[in-house]
Amino acid sequence: MTSFTKQISLRWSDLDPNFHVRHSAYYDFGAQHRIEILESLGLTMKVLQQQHFGPILFREECVFRKEIKLADKITMQTKISKMRPDAARWSIIHEFLNEEGNLCAVITVDGAWMDTKLRKIAYPTPEIAVEAISLFPKSEDFISI
């Protein structure tokens, strides 16, 4: 597998007054896809609550390359681009591609795992998180940090 892939279903409410996808909708699509991926890898909401940890973001950035309109057929590809060997810190990218394969936008998020009881970075990283995030497909320019 080269990436986690999802077909985006655009809604009227995702548009801005210029009739293209509003900037904050991209972030919503990325967040939803990350949670769906974690769920598919066994990091369900129930597991996260029982083990008292969850993902936390330090930075979230979107670079817009080509506008997306309501009728466009968009695929989002999600990969990991950076990760510490202990999976304590990581970066994930979401690429939004149109039907022709043109890159429309890229979201980059930098994150870690938070202990939800202590409200601090979980260290060491819970083993189930290490196993799950290690299954993420890596970007072509992946680097170990």
Salt bridges, closest charged atoms under 4 A:
ASP14 OD1 - ARG11 NH2 2.86
ASP14 OD1 - ARG22 NH2 3.85
ASP16 OD2 - HIS20 NE2 3.16
GLU36 OE1 - LYS6 NZ 2.69
GLU60 OE2 - ARG34 NH2 3.79
GLU61 OE1 - ARG59 NH1 2.88
GLU67 OE1 - HIS20 ND1 2.74
GLU67 OE2 - LYS69 NZ 3.60
ASP86 OD2 - ARG84 NH2 2.96
GLU95 OE1 - LYS79 NZ 3.60
ASP110 OD2 - ARG59 NE 2.70
